[in-house]
């Protein structure tokens, strides 16, 4: 029985190390006064609608699912009656096994969306539709 309990504790420690805290954030980096409407969700969680003004950011932390892929999608809108929008995959646990891939930042600017992986140069990903 003691061996079984020790095995469970070790298994739990291994799983926590493999599936630790992950995060992504959305940052409003528009030059002009712009309200950004943000709605992010996964198959299990709806993070609700947030409104970000210039310079504001919204940051989410979560664990990956152990036996399934974790995917968060976001819908960002801005402009007159929120006519400019972009729907995209903000986080996907299958993007890579590198720990740096566990933290993703999305910058919303006039041109569109830039993606930053920890310690990397911003990469242009999507224009506004």
MDTraj code that builds the backbone (N, CA, C; nanometers):
import mdtraj as md
import numpy as np

residues = "UNK UNK UNK UNK UNK UNK UNK UNK UNK UNK UNK UNK UNK UNK UNK UNK UNK UNK UNK UNK UNK UNK UNK UNK UNK UNK UNK UNK UNK UNK UNK UNK UNK UNK UNK UNK UNK UNK UNK UNK UNK UNK UNK UNK UNK UNK UNK UNK UNK UNK UNK UNK UNK UNK UNK UNK UNK UNK UNK UNK UNK UNK UNK UNK UNK UNK UNK UNK UNK UNK UNK UNK UNK UNK UNK UNK UNK UNK UNK UNK UNK UNK UNK UNK UNK UNK UNK UNK UNK UNK UNK UNK UNK UNK UNK UNK UNK UNK UNK UNK UNK UNK UNK UNK UNK UNK UNK UNK UNK UNK UNK UNK UNK UNK UNK UNK UNK UNK UNK UNK UNK UNK UNK UNK UNK UNK UNK UNK UNK".split()
xyz = np.array([
    [0.0832, -0.1197, 0.0000],
    [0.0000, 0.0000, 0.0000],
    [0.0872, 0.1255, 0.0000],
    [0.1963, 0.1237, 0.0792],
    [0.2841, 0.2399, 0.0848],
    [0.3463, 0.2672, -0.0513],
    [0.3838, 0.1608, -0.1220],
    [0.4429, 0.1772, -0.2558],
    [0.3425, 0.2392, -0.3524],
    [0.2183, 0.1995, -0.3404],
    [0.1136, 0.2541, -0.4268],
    [0.0962, 0.4041, -0.4032],
    [0.0940, 0.4444, -0.2783],
    [0.0800, 0.5861, -0.2440],
    [0.2004, 0.6653, -0.2931],
    [0.3198, 0.6115, -0.2765],
    [0.4406, 0.6793, -0.3248],
    [0.4367, 0.6923, -0.4769],
    [0.3914, 0.5873, -0.5446],
    [0.3800, 0.5917, -0.6916],
    [0.2809, 0.6994, -0.7350],
    [0.1696, 0.7116, -0.6654],
    [0.0712, 0.8160, -0.6981],
    [0.1283, 0.9558, -0.6777],
    [0.2024, 0.9750, -0.5708],
    [0.2637, 1.1057, -0.5440],
    [0.3645, 1.1396, -0.6523],
    [0.4471, 1.0442, -0.6911],
    [0.5451, 1.0677, -0.7973],
    [0.4767, 1.0945, -0.9311],
    [0.3713, 1.0218, -0.9610],
    [0.2970, 1.0440, -1.0848],
    [0.2358, 1.1836, -1.0858],
    [0.1800, 1.2244, -0.9741],
    [0.1233, 1.3592, -0.9643],
    [0.2279, 1.4668, -0.9848],
    [0.3460, 1.4475, -0.9281],
    [0.4550, 1.5445, -0.9455],
    [0.4987, 1.5516, -1.0910],
    [0.5044, 1.4382, -1.1585],
    [0.5426, 1.4361, -1.3005],
    [0.4384, 1.5058, -1.3865],
    [0.3117, 1.4796, -1.3594],
    [0.2056, 1.5424, -1.4379],
    [0.2045, 1.6925, -1.4149],
    [0.2218, 1.7385, -1.2925],
    [0.2225, 1.8823, -1.2636],
    [0.3378, 1.9501, -1.3356],
    [0.4548, 1.8855, -1.3396],
    [0.5685, 1.9427, -1.4100],
    [0.5450, 1.9509, -1.5599],
    [0.4742, 1.8530, -1.6146],
    [0.4484, 1.8488, -1.7581],
    [0.3341, 1.9419, -1.7963],
    [0.2318, 1.9488, -1.7148],
    [0.1121, 2.0256, -1.7473],
    [0.0938, 2.1409, -1.6495],
    [0.1996, 2.2190, -1.6286],
    [0.1955, 2.3296, -1.5339],
    [0.1155, 2.4475, -1.5859],
    [0.1239, 2.5564, -1.5180],
    [0.0501, 2.6763, -1.5548],
    [0.0939, 2.7290, -1.6909],
    [-0.0019, 2.7625, -1.7719],
    [0.0204, 2.8238, -1.9025],
    [-0.0558, 2.9554, -1.9031],
    [-0.0281, 3.0385, -2.0019],
    [-0.0987, 3.1656, -2.0057],
    [-0.0966, 3.2245, -2.1447],
    [-0.1904, 3.3141, -2.1672],
    [-0.1844, 3.4021, -2.2832],
    [-0.2454, 3.5344, -2.2419],
    [-0.2057, 3.6383, -2.3123],
    [-0.2640, 3.7685, -2.2818],
    [-0.2870, 3.8456, -2.4104],
    [-0.3827, 3.9363, -2.4024],
    [-0.4187, 4.0264, -2.5107],
    [-0.3848, 4.1670, -2.4630],
    [-0.3142, 4.2448, -2.5472],
    [-0.2743, 4.3802, -2.5112],
    [-0.3255, 4.4771, -2.6171],
    [-0.3943, 4.5830, -2.5746],
    [-0.4394, 4.6888, -2.6653],
    [-0.3251, 4.7879, -2.6823],
    [-0.2611, 4.7859, -2.7995],
    [-0.1481, 4.8748, -2.8276],
    [-0.1806, 4.9748, -2.9388],
    [-0.3084, 5.0061, -2.9570],
    [-0.3460, 5.1053, -3.0571],
    [-0.2860, 5.2403, -3.0217],
    [-0.2475, 5.3174, -3.1228],
    [-0.1905, 5.4506, -3.1013],
    [-0.2993, 5.5505, -3.0619],
    [-0.4135, 5.5438, -3.1292],
    [-0.5247, 5.6346, -3.0986],
    [-0.6177, 5.5704, -2.9965],
    [-0.7008, 5.6546, -2.9356],
    [-0.7981, 5.6065, -2.8374],
    [-0.8910, 5.5052, -2.9045],
    [-0.8767, 5.3790, -2.8660],
    [-0.9546, 5.2711, -2.9267],
    [-0.9962, 5.1712, -2.8204],
    [-1.1259, 5.1413, -2.8161],
    [-1.1765, 5.0386, -2.7252],
    [-1.1739, 4.9056, -2.7995],
    [-1.1110, 4.8059, -2.7394],
    [-1.0979, 4.6730, -2.7985],
    [-1.1905, 4.5772, -2.7239],
    [-1.2804, 4.5133, -2.7979],
    [-1.3703, 4.4130, -2.7391],
    [-1.3041, 4.2766, -2.7543],
    [-1.2900, 4.2042, -2.6433],
    [-1.2200, 4.0757, -2.6416],
    [-1.3130, 3.9688, -2.5860],
    [-1.3271, 3.8592, -2.6603],
    [-1.4034, 3.7443, -2.6114],
    [-1.3227, 3.6186, -2.6416],
    [-1.2784, 3.5491, -2.5363],
    [-1.1975, 3.4284, -2.5513],
    [-1.2686, 3.3103, -2.4860],
    [-1.2481, 3.1918, -2.5437],
    [-1.3155, 3.0719, -2.4950],
    [-1.2407, 2.9475, -2.5416],
    [-1.2657, 2.8373, -2.4714],
    [-1.2156, 2.7060, -2.5112],
    [-1.3355, 2.6125, -2.5153],
    [-1.3101, 2.4840, -2.5358],
    [-1.4195, 2.3879, -2.5346],
    [-1.4827, 2.3740, -2.3974],
    [-1.4073, 2.4071, -2.2923],
    [-1.4563, 2.3910, -2.1547],
    [-1.4833, 2.5218, -2.0823],
    [-1.4227, 2.6311, -2.1272],
    [-1.4313, 2.7575, -2.0533],
    [-1.4655, 2.8733, -2.1453],
    [-1.5574, 2.9577, -2.1007],
    [-1.5851, 3.0843, -2.1677],
    [-1.5311, 3.1927, -2.0752],
    [-1.4318, 3.2676, -2.1217],
    [-1.3665, 3.3677, -2.0376],
    [-1.4414, 3.4997, -2.0340],
    [-1.5527, 3.5071, -2.1034],
    [-1.6367, 3.6264, -2.1001],
    [-1.5853, 3.7370, -2.1904],
    [-1.6649, 3.8417, -2.2013],
    [-1.6303, 3.9571, -2.2842],
    [-1.5600, 4.0608, -2.1972],
    [-1.4466, 4.1099, -2.2459],
    [-1.3695, 4.2141, -2.1778],
    [-1.3575, 4.3329, -2.2726],
    [-1.3447, 4.4520, -2.2188],
    [-1.3200, 4.5723, -2.2980],
    [-1.1887, 4.6337, -2.2510],
    [-1.0956, 4.6500, -2.3433],
    [-0.9645, 4.7046, -2.3102],
    [-0.9438, 4.8379, -2.3794],
    [-0.9038, 4.9381, -2.3041],
    [-0.8662, 5.0670, -2.3616],
    [-0.7160, 5.0647, -2.3895],
    [-0.6662, 5.1679, -2.4570],
    [-0.5243, 5.1753, -2.4942],
    [-0.4341, 5.1455, -2.3751],
    [-0.3364, 5.0582, -2.3978],
    [-0.2403, 5.0258, -2.2942],
    [-0.2860, 4.9194, -2.1961],
    [-0.4138, 4.8859, -2.1967],
    [-0.4627, 4.7842, -2.1040],
    [-0.4382, 4.6450, -2.1605],
    [-0.4322, 4.5495, -2.0705],
    [-0.4140, 4.4108, -2.1123],
    [-0.4983, 4.3192, -2.0248],
    [-0.5298, 4.2030, -2.0793],
    [-0.6017, 4.1000, -2.0047],
    [-0.5175, 3.9730, -2.0112],
    [-0.4936, 3.9124, -1.8950],
    [-0.4043, 3.7984, -1.8835],
    [-0.4808, 3.6816, -1.8224],
    [-0.4708, 3.5637, -1.8857],
    [-0.5364, 3.4438, -1.8343],
    [-0.4324, 3.3368, -1.8060],
    [-0.4489, 3.2657, -1.6934],
    [-0.3625, 3.1524, -1.6572],
    [-0.4509, 3.0286, -1.6448],
    [-0.3952, 2.9141, -1.6853],
    [-0.4731, 2.7913, -1.6867],
    [-0.3784, 2.6728, -1.6981],
    [-0.4326, 2.5537, -1.6764],
    [-0.3583, 2.4293, -1.6977],
    [-0.4073, 2.3655, -1.8268],
    [-0.3164, 2.2975, -1.8970],
    [-0.3572, 2.2184, -2.0119],
    [-0.4361, 2.0982, -1.9626],
    [-0.5238, 2.0472, -2.0475],
    [-0.5914, 1.9225, -2.0174],
    [-0.4889, 1.8094, -2.0259],
    [-0.5015, 1.7097, -1.9411],
    [-0.4024, 1.6036, -1.9356],
    [-0.4105, 1.5115, -2.0571],
    [-0.5281, 1.4689, -2.0960],
    [-0.5411, 1.3712, -2.2037],
    [-0.5983, 1.4296, -2.3324],
    [-0.6225, 1.5588, -2.3356],
    [-0.6772, 1.6236, -2.4547],
    [-0.6000, 1.7513, -2.4825],
    [-0.6125, 1.7992, -2.6026],
    [-0.5481, 1.9236, -2.6441],
    [-0.6252, 2.0423, -2.5859],
    [-0.5533, 2.1428, -2.5389],
    [-0.6145, 2.2658, -2.4893],
    [-0.6047, 2.3712, -2.5983],
    [-0.7195, 2.4262, -2.6374],
    [-0.7231, 2.5288, -2.7415],
    [-0.8121, 2.6426, -2.6932],
    [-0.7585, 2.7648, -2.6958],
    [-0.8380, 2.8839, -2.6675],
    [-0.8489, 2.9648, -2.7950],
    [-0.9701, 3.0083, -2.8276],
    [-0.9955, 3.0937, -2.9430],
    [-1.0419, 3.2292, -2.8920],
    [-1.0090, 3.3332, -2.9684],
    [-1.0505, 3.4675, -2.9293],
    [-1.1127, 3.5398, -3.0485],
    [-1.2036, 3.6285, -3.0167],
    [-1.2642, 3.7200, -3.1132],
    [-1.2359, 3.8610, -3.0634],
    [-1.1633, 3.9383, -3.1430],
    [-1.1316, 4.0766, -3.1089],
    [-1.2033, 4.1674, -3.2068],
    [-1.2599, 4.2765, -3.1552],
    [-1.3327, 4.3726, -3.2381],
    [-1.2998, 4.5139, -3.1940],
    [-1.3016, 4.6065, -3.2906],
    [-1.2823, 4.7479, -3.2589],
    [-1.3409, 4.8313, -3.3710],
    [-1.3444, 4.9621, -3.3483],
    [-1.3939, 5.0545, -3.4493],
    [-1.5411, 5.0868, -3.4319],
    [-1.5919, 5.1642, -3.5259],
    [-1.7329, 5.2054, -3.5237],
    [-1.8214, 5.0814, -3.5253],
    [-1.9057, 5.0666, -3.4253],
    [-1.9938, 4.9513, -3.4066],
    [-1.9174, 4.8188, -3.4179],
    [-1.7909, 4.8213, -3.3773],
    [-1.7049, 4.7024, -3.3762],
    [-1.7019, 4.6320, -3.5124],
    [-1.6899, 4.7128, -3.6182],
    [-1.6905, 4.6586, -3.7543],
    [-1.5605, 4.5871, -3.7912],
    [-1.4495, 4.6202, -3.7274],
    [-1.3218, 4.5537, -3.7539],
    [-1.3059, 4.4383, -3.6557],
    [-1.2784, 4.3193, -3.7066],
    [-1.2702, 4.2043, -3.6179],
    [-1.1660, 4.1049, -3.6671],
    [-1.1322, 4.0134, -3.5777],
    [-1.0459, 3.9011, -3.6116],
    [-1.0770, 3.7873, -3.5156],
    [-1.0992, 3.6695, -3.5706],
    [-1.1161, 3.5474, -3.4915],
    [-0.9909, 3.4644, -3.5140],
    [-0.9329, 3.4125, -3.4053],
    [-0.8070, 3.3405, -3.4184],
    [-0.7872, 3.2465, -3.3006],
    [-0.6914, 3.1566, -3.3158],
    [-0.6544, 3.0644, -3.2099],
    [-0.5475, 3.1332, -3.1249],
    [-0.5813, 3.1660, -3.0019],
    [-0.4902, 3.2398, -2.9149],
    [-0.3914, 3.1485, -2.8434],
    [-0.4302, 3.0227, -2.8209],
    [-0.3425, 2.9274, -2.7525],
    [-0.3781, 2.7866, -2.7980],
    [-0.2742, 2.7056, -2.8214],
    [-0.2936, 2.5661, -2.8584],
    [-0.1819, 2.4862, -2.7922],
    [-0.2166, 2.3893, -2.7106],
    [-0.1146, 2.3125, -2.6389],
    [-0.0279, 2.2296, -2.7336],
    [-0.0691, 2.2111, -2.8579],
    [0.0096, 2.1350, -2.9559],
    [0.1082, 2.2216, -3.0324],
    [0.1220, 2.3503, -2.9996],
    [0.2134, 2.4374, -3.0734],
    [0.3572, 2.3930, -3.0600],
    [0.3912, 2.3248, -2.9548],
    [0.5289, 2.2805, -2.9364],
    [0.5513, 2.2333, -2.7957],
    [0.6604, 2.1632, -2.7765],
    [0.6907, 2.1117, -2.6432],
    [0.7828, 2.2041, -2.5660],
    [0.8350, 2.3084, -2.6313],
    [0.9242, 2.4039, -2.5666],
    [0.8470, 2.4803, -2.4598],
    [0.9026, 2.4927, -2.3414],
    [0.8348, 2.5636, -2.2323],
    [0.8043, 2.7081, -2.2683],
    [0.8858, 2.7701, -2.3539],
    [0.8598, 2.9092, -2.3936],
    [0.7288, 2.9232, -2.4693],
    [0.6792, 2.8137, -2.5270],
    [0.5533, 2.8186, -2.6003],
    [0.4337, 2.8243, -2.5068],
    [0.4555, 2.8111, -2.3789],
    [0.3451, 2.8090, -2.2839],
    [0.2962, 2.9482, -2.2466],
    [0.3688, 3.0516, -2.2872],
    [0.3279, 3.1883, -2.2590],
    [0.3226, 3.2653, -2.3904],
    [0.2030, 3.3094, -2.4278],
    [0.1834, 3.3773, -2.5555],
    [0.1205, 3.5137, -2.5299],
    [0.1707, 3.6169, -2.5986],
    [0.1145, 3.7516, -2.5907],
    [0.0674, 3.7924, -2.7293],
    [-0.0523, 3.8484, -2.7354],
    [-0.1085, 3.9001, -2.8598],
    [-0.1204, 4.0512, -2.8483],
    [-0.0617, 4.1235, -2.9434],
    [-0.0693, 4.2697, -2.9469],
    [-0.1678, 4.3109, -3.0539],
    [-0.2671, 4.3896, -3.0169],
    [-0.3633, 4.4439, -3.1116],
    [-0.3197, 4.5861, -3.1468],
    [-0.2922, 4.6100, -3.2751],
    [-0.2490, 4.7408, -3.3240],
    [-0.3305, 4.7757, -3.4476],
    [-0.3064, 4.8944, -3.5032],
    [-0.3831, 4.9400, -3.6192],
    [-0.3754, 4.8424, -3.7358],
    [-0.2609, 4.7862, -3.7600],
    [-0.2413, 4.6957, -3.8747],
    [-0.3114, 4.5611, -3.8556],
    [-0.3154, 4.5110, -3.7312],
    [-0.3731, 4.3805, -3.7031],
    [-0.3170, 4.3227, -3.5747],
    [-0.2932, 4.1914, -3.5744],
    [-0.2479, 4.1224, -3.4535],
    [-0.1063, 4.0691, -3.4704],
    [-0.0265, 4.0921, -3.3660],
    [0.1088, 4.0387, -3.3585],
    [0.1136, 3.9363, -3.2461],
    [0.1902, 3.8315, -3.2676],
    [0.2073, 3.7266, -3.1677],
    [0.3502, 3.7327, -3.1146],
    [0.3617, 3.7251, -2.9818],
    [0.4932, 3.7214, -2.9182],
    [0.4996, 3.5959, -2.8323],
    [0.5976, 3.5122, -2.8582],
    [0.6285, 3.4000, -2.7717],
    [0.7421, 3.4481, -2.6853],
    [0.7462, 3.4061, -2.5645],
    [0.8450, 3.4556, -2.4690],
    [0.9853, 3.4604, -2.5312],
    [1.0506, 3.5759, -2.5142],
    [1.1872, 3.5988, -2.5622],
    [1.2008, 3.5951, -2.7141],
    [1.0964, 3.6253, -2.7873],
    [1.1051, 3.6282, -2.9336],
    [1.0569, 3.7630, -2.9857],
    [1.0915, 3.7927, -3.1103],
    [1.0486, 3.9151, -3.1756],
    [0.9007, 3.9037, -3.2135],
    [0.8223, 4.0117, -3.1998],
    [0.6818, 4.0062, -3.2412],
    [0.6701, 3.9667, -3.3884],
    [0.5728, 3.8791, -3.4167],
    [0.5498, 3.8305, -3.5519],
    [0.4092, 3.8685, -3.5960],
    [0.3988, 3.9373, -3.7129],
    [0.2663, 3.9745, -3.7624],
    [0.1906, 3.8492, -3.8027],
    [0.0665, 3.8349, -3.7532],
    [-0.0103, 3.7136, -3.7793],
    [-0.1380, 3.7382, -3.8607],
    [-0.2193, 3.8384, -3.8229],
    [-0.3502, 3.8557, -3.8864],
    [-0.3826, 4.0034, -3.9061],
    [-0.4312, 4.0422, -4.0253],
    [-0.4844, 4.1772, -4.0431],
    [-0.6293, 4.1810, -3.9923],
    [-0.6813, 4.2996, -3.9698],
    [-0.8216, 4.3143, -3.9321],
    [-0.9096, 4.2852, -4.0541],
    [-1.0219, 4.2207, -4.0328],
    [-1.1167, 4.1941, -4.1407],
    [-1.2212, 4.3019, -4.1451],
])
top = md.Topology()
chain = top.add_chain()
for i, resn in enumerate(residues, 1):
    res = top.add_residue(resn, chain, resSeq=i)
    for name in ("N", "CA", "C"):
        top.add_atom(name, md.element.get_by_symbol(name[0]), res)
traj = md.Trajectory(xyz[None], top)
